[in-house]
Amino acid sequence: MRGKGRGNRALPVFRAAAGACGVALMGVGVWAAWRGDDPQDPWPVVRWLAGAVLVHDGIVVPLTLLAGLVVARLRARRAVRAGLLVAASLTAVAYPVLFRPGVPQNPSVLPLDYLRNWLLLLGLTAAVTAATVLVRAWARRLREGPRDS
């Protein structure tokens, strides 16, 4: 049994090992980008990476923090958090086909209306989340009984 105040000593070792692996993999990526067998211009990759960092740090993180502040104040925060998690996962999966560059030459490659389907799934997620919140509120009101005014 551990004493009070002692933390898990394996966690810092795990973090250091994970960080070392990440740095090593970044080094392999930089080495592969500069030493490719067919020479490429690395600047499009650098611009893409810089853009990804700017979009993540300038748009995604502030919106996530703002959503977290709003959701933390809600009574039904569990259901809303679950709905937002599902919506974010759907968006991450749909992102490549929603923002694909250009139109494929073969129309059978991406034959569906992905934007419409993504929006339908987001709407369904919102409807299920709202229904969950309403059913829980109704059940709580039934448990509490009638109010005497």
C-alpha positions, 0 to 999 in steps of 0.5 A, spaced: 500 500 500 502 506 498 503 512 503 499 519 502 502 524 497 506 519 493 504 519 486 505 513 480 512 513 479 511 509 472 508 515 469 514 520 468 518 514 466 512 513 461 511 520 459 519 521 458 519 514 453 513 517 449 516 524 448 523 520 446 519 516 441 515 522 438 522 526 437 525 520 434 519 519 429 519 527 428 527 526 426 525 520 421 520 524 418 524 530 417 530 526 415 525 522 410 523 529 407 529 532 406 533 525 403 527 522 399 529 518 393 526 523 388 527 530 390 521 534 392 520 541 394 519 541 401 516 548 402 509 545 400 509 540 406 512 546 411 506 550 409 501 545 410 504 543 417 504 551 418 497 552 416 495 546 420 498 548 426 495 555 425 488 552 424 489 548 430 491 553 435 487 559 432 480 556 431 480 549 433 482 550 440 479 556 442 472 553 440 473 547 444 475 551 450 469 556 449 464 549 448 467 547 454 466 553 458 459 553 456 457 545 457 460 546 464 455 550 466 449 546 463 445 541 467 445 536 462 452 536 461 453 529 460 449 528 454 451 534 451 458 532 452 457 525 449 453 529 443 459 533 442 464 527 442 460 524 437 459 530 432 467 531 433 468 524 431 463 524 425 467 530 423 474 527 423 472 521 419 468 526 414 473 531 413 477 528 408 471 527 403 468 533 405 474 537 403 477 533 398 482 537 393 478 537 386 473 532 383 476 525 382 476 523 374 473 517 376 465 518 378 465 512 382 471 513 387 466 518 391 459 517 388 455 519 394 453 526 397 458 526 403 456 533 405 448 532 405 450 525 409 454 528 414 449 534 415 444 528 416 448 525 421 450 531 425 442 533 425 441 526 428 446 526 433 443 533 435 436 530 435 438 524 439 442 528 444 436 533 445 431 527 446 436 524 451 436 531 455 428 531 455 427 524 457 432 525 463 428 531 465 422 528 464 424 522 468 427 527 474 420 531 474 416 524 475 421 522 481 421 528 484 413 528 484 408 534 483 410 541 486 406 544 491 405 552 489 
